[in-house]
Amino acid sequence: MTTAVRSEFDRGIALTPQADGPGRYAAELDAGWQIGGGINGGLLLAVAGHALSLRHGEHPDPVSISGYYLSAARPGPASVATELVRQGRSLSTGTASLTQDGEERLRVLATYGDLAAHTGEVRTSARPPVMPPPEDCIGVEHAPKELIEQAALLARFDLRLDPATIGWALGRPSEEGRIQGWFKLADGREPDPLLLLLVADALPPVTFDLGIPGWAPTIELTVHLRAKPAPGWLRVSHATRNLAGGYFEEDAEVWDSTGRLVAQSRQLARAPRGR
């Protein structure tokens, strides 16, 4: 029995249980999720995260998930093998390995729980990014041709970038290393924890704002989920403070329509190879 299909994202992370052992699934990586030289890293993390949510049962939501990208994934069949490492009353921990053509693409270690149970007092100094409303931001239809050509997945997003952080698209990068905007899926699917794994890697690389265009492959991506997102627009901010030795970190914050911080992430990525 396959998982229910509700949208393009659900089809992208759909899994079919395999008969060769518990916690093993077949997936189909669609070309529409490509960016640069392979399938988007956030989508891959969501595929592995979906497999772990099925394996963990009463702990359906990732709380902390880290993925190490071992080789570039291509469109086509893939398989995910999961292992339950520890199961407690409120949290469980497991691993997942996504393979394709006999080669491991992604290795994941994650802790799962029930985000619906995360209630009570919130103490935070974090604030959502201040930017114009979505209708006054810049949509994908205005993206540079070269960006669209290397990022097929943008057609599946309703992404509205803050005009203050898109000087790079006009040949005038701020070199502050920040890109932010509003995010929804183009087909209207509302956000949930698995979608947040994609959103953490959905914006153009912040190296664009450093004046370095091109594909920036992820080495490692960790996402911390703080709450189930409310329906509606997500506000997303990506920033970097350090590019050195050909690598940079990219920190992301995702805020839901109520103004709550629902996810934080950090990834290490390889900088594009040239200006």
PyMOL commands that set and color helices and strands:
alter all, ss='L'
color gray80, all
select helices_A, chain A and resi 8-12+31-33+41-56+115-117+134-136+140-142+145-149+152-156+163-165+167-170+193-199+206-210
alter helices_A, ss='H'
color red, helices_A
select strands_A, chain A and resi 16-17+24-29+34-35+38-39+61-69+76-87+92-100+103-113+138-139+157-161+178-185+218-225+234-239+243-244+247-255+261-270
alter strands_A, ss='S'
color yellow, strands_A
deselect
rebuild
show_as cartoon
